[in-house]
Amino acid sequence: MLPTIREIADSLRRKETQPSEWMAQSLAAVRERDGAIGAFLTLDADGAVERARRLDGQPQTNPMFGVPFALKDNICTEGLRTTAASRILESYIPPYSATAGQRLADAGAVLIGKTNLDEFAMGSSTENSAFQKTRNPYHSDAVPGGSSGGSAAAVAAGLVPFALGSDTGGSIRQPAAFCGVVGLKPTYGRVSRYGLIAFGSSLDQIGPLTRTVEDAALVLQAIAGHDPNDSTSAPQPVDDWMAALERGVRGLRIGVVRTGEEEGVHPGVQAAVDAALRTLEGAGAEIVEVALPHAQYAVASYYLVAPAEASANLARFDGVRYGRRVVGETLTDMYERSRSEGFGLEVKRRIMIGTYILSEGYYDAYYKRAQQMRTLIRQDYEAAFERCDVVVTPTAPTPAFRFGEKSDPLQMYLTDLFTIPANLAGLPGLSVPCGMVDGLPVGIQFVGRAFDEATLLQIGHAYEQERGFPMPTPEVAGQ
Amino acid sequence: MSTQSVSTSAPLFETVIGLEVHVELKTETKIFCGCKTTFGSPPNTNVCPVCLGLPGALPVLNRRAVELAVKAAMALGCHINQDCKFDRKNYFYPDLPKGYQISQYDRPIGEHGHLEIEVGGERRRIGITRVHLEEDAGKSSHAADGTHTLVDYNRTGVPLIEIVSEPDIRSPEEARLYLEGIRAVMQYCDVSDCRMEEGSLRCDANISLRPFGQTAFGQKIELKNMNSFRNVQKALEFEVERQTAMLQRGEAVEQETRRFDEATQTTVLMRTKEEAHDYRYFPDPDLVPLAIDDAWLGQLRAELPELPATKRRRYVEELGLPPYDAGVLTSDPALAHYFEAVVAAGADAKQASNWVMGDLLAYLNNRGRSVADAPLAPEHLAALIGEVARDTISSKQAREVFQISCETGTDPQTVIRERGMAQISDADALLPVIDQVIAENPKSVSDYLGGKQKAIGALVGQVMKATQGKANPGMVNRLIAERIAAASES
């Protein structure tokens, strides 16, 4: 089991170890244990060893220096296969790197490989990967969540100290909760989307999956900030999130949205979240009740906006320039065959829905109304934030489910009901492990004001300190 | 217009035409990435992840493209939408790498403009519905045997404006005049080269016919693939004829898209309405709404030059030029600029106009050169005009001097001096020669005195001969008449 970023950075700072040693340890862990987990789609062992070796003996410039990491395989890496877990990109090698991954590389972090996901990040269990199953490190029959299931499982199993994921409707936070790790979806615009294979462009955001909140802050520090290559990346200055961590929770107001059986919340999950709230209250936080009256429409709105955007975003996969091409009699034939064979069922379903939603005569009824609902949900949050500093819910209504359990797509969509509102409103969300139910981890979600990741990290870190129990290490992770 | 049999008699139907003109903007780099816009580069060399639509790539708006689009829209009298946005226009085609074109749907950069044209001496105002900013697509080359298509993405992402006219155009000729007007405005604002042969100006047309007096429009036909102003006019003329014949036969015109076939000079069916696209427009979430603040707008307005319509009016009203001259001179900003420089250097406006429209344009056209490569500086042309005005040389000589100057690069006054072409306009110098010629040609003198006015021509010819053609012929004519009259009175 690899230690945290903080521990590796401290060891490197004290010159007790060299980057190569950590890389060797990470690669050994992957080779030894990923067969049972299936987190990685592509491992760049030779490249990683070489990059780490070049750092040996160099001065440590920042806490990311020499730290091994993984990227979700919808984040482009120059010269390294990037598939989005889709057959249509099975052998696609990008000629450029995504900004977020490049910033980590520039800071000296060492990429080891690319992790599994639901095809094009469409799913909540990583079962929609065209290539392989990823198992929950806590239970081999349970899903790791999704769509960043590979990244979450890799961190939970101790294969890497951190990984990046992407979150369109909960795809960082939900797998983080299912795998017992920390997952942060930053404010929309906080981290550049340049090089992230787009799913829902107005919702997508890259963020870290780590073992601790402090590590999430360290990674965010490295990847956040305006990128001239992404028009939607915000000009807001990057805060000093390390300083924010130590502020404690005394005087902070935590807004609790009442949830229960109506939302399909598992009693064990509710109990774990309630216990976490009592812990925070005990540490000096004030608990207030808040309501998000329009949140009940979030899932419906999301499944209009995201597929609509996806239907256009995925049009470029046509077999003409790159990716899978299936030759046809005519041009249309080539398009149809390439896309029929290249895309999986869920991707096709969403392209169909999105195309329908945007077609003439339906735009106002669906897309436009869904966008109006986003405004109402954002206003709900604004009202809530007049009374509190963060809004708390369970990250997911249940712990990780079994493979095949959610065969009805609607049931699968509903697993994201607590995470989707933050995407629709563009707000930052953080999932922190808060207990175990039936041997599976549970996460508590904190949603904050736009660009106020500082308060999320502050509360999350304080909670980790006060939690009073260690999250059990999954057996597969070894010691 | 020999192809248009119906034009010989009074037309039976009113022609209604609307044009959609695409103009490539003259930016250094593409609209959403840093790639060069250079025309004629080897295929697929001016490309990057963004304009190739690679997974994960994102557009970043080039502000220069916005500026040129705003200027073009303002020059066409449009209202500028200061808060506009970009939308995705979705359709599949190999030359469209993202599977959608970034364009503007319901908030174009400019709306409600117009262009004035002159048709048969009458002014017509053609409404402009909208001007919107978008990215160009790539260029497909289809193999002759139909086995494959090659695509060049160099043009992908070159900024374009689409100028959509109201259905205000009433004849194929008006359509051509409108296009010429659009081109002049674009060139004046320096927003585009408008080279139709390089595709930097492209035109599609909608045309329908209706009985005179009917307010409802007839069924429209969309025309594509017209690669010159002349072909636009020809295609429309063909359509007028074709649709007239159909309507006369009692057939209904069906909505369809046709393309002009240059070889046969006809239009042929491309697709029918059933194949029409649903573009599924929606706001592009990768781009933030575009806000054009007052300061920026003001700055762009201040940068607008005098536009052709205003210039035309000024040439007529202030310089006293005939409307025809004003029209020709203002059709091209470089030509107008040259003309104005000649006048500024002191030449008479009408003389300057005659020279520029006559000898200069002929010289350039014969050599396929543009005004920018004029062989004679405007000040030198003004000097030449001045020498004629001062009678230093004759008009005939001046044209010779012009040719010599153009070919040798020597300025006209040097040519006149070096070649000894200056006219003798000095009476003291001419009188001895004149007196001698009168003395030596009594027959001509008596013929003249006998009423044969033409006889003086022979005498003038003798004087010119004696002076090797340098005498000022007008002056010689006058002096001879005076000397003969004086002699006969005494």
Boltz contact constraints between the chains, C-beta under 6 A:
constraints:
  - contact:
      token1: [A, 76]
      token2: [B, 56]
      max_distance: 6.0
  - contact:
      token1: [A, 96]
      token2: [B, 49]
      max_distance: 6.0
  - contact:
      token1: [A, 194]
      token2: [B, 58]
      max_distance: 6.0
  - contact:
      token1: [A, 195]
      token2: [B, 56]
      max_distance: 6.0
  - contact:
      token1: [A, 196]
      token2: [B, 56]
      max_distance: 6.0
  - contact:
      token1: [A, 197]
      token2: [B, 55]
      max_distance: 6.0
  - contact:
      token1: [A, 197]
      token2: [B, 56]
      max_distance: 6.0
  - contact:
      token1: [A, 201]
      token2: [B, 285]
      max_distance: 6.0
  - contact:
      token1: [A, 201]
      token2: [B, 286]
      max_distance: 6.0
  - contact:
      token1: [A, 202]
      token2: [B, 285]
      max_distance: 6.0
  - contact:
      token1: [A, 230]
      token2: [B, 58]
      max_distance: 6.0
  - contact:
      token1: [A, 231]
      token2: [B, 60]
      max_distance: 6.0
  - contact:
      token1: [A, 231]
      token2: [B, 287]
      max_distance: 6.0
  - contact:
      token1: [A, 231]
      token2: [B, 288]
      max_distance: 6.0
  - contact:
      token1: [A, 309]
      token2: [B, 285]
      max_distance: 6.0
  - contact:
      token1: [A, 312]
      token2: [B, 88]
      max_distance: 6.0
  - contact:
      token1: [A, 312]
      token2: [B, 90]
      max_distance: 6.0
  - contact:
      token1: [A, 312]
      token2: [B, 100]
      max_distance: 6.0
  - contact:
      token1: [A, 315]
      token2: [B, 99]
      max_distance: 6.0
  - contact:
      token1: [A, 315]
      token2: [B, 100]
      max_distance: 6.0
  - contact:
      token1: [A, 316]
      token2: [B, 53]
      max_distance: 6.0
  - contact:
      token1: [A, 316]
      token2: [B, 98]
      max_distance: 6.0
  - contact:
      token1: [A, 316]
      token2: [B, 99]
      max_distance: 6.0
  - contact:
      token1: [A, 320]
      token2: [B, 94]
      max_distance: 6.0
  - contact:
      token1: [A, 335]
      token2: [B, 92]
      max_distance: 6.0
  - contact:
      token1: [A, 358]
      token2: [B, 280]
      max_distance: 6.0
  - contact:
      token1: [A, 358]
      token2: [B, 282]
      max_distance: 6.0
  - contact:
      token1: [A, 359]
      token2: [B, 278]
      max_distance: 6.0
  - contact:
      token1: [A, 359]
      token2: [B, 280]
      max_distance: 6.0
  - contact:
      token1: [A, 360]
      token2: [B, 278]
      max_distance: 6.0
  - contact:
      token1: [A, 367]
      token2: [B, 282]
      max_distance: 6.0
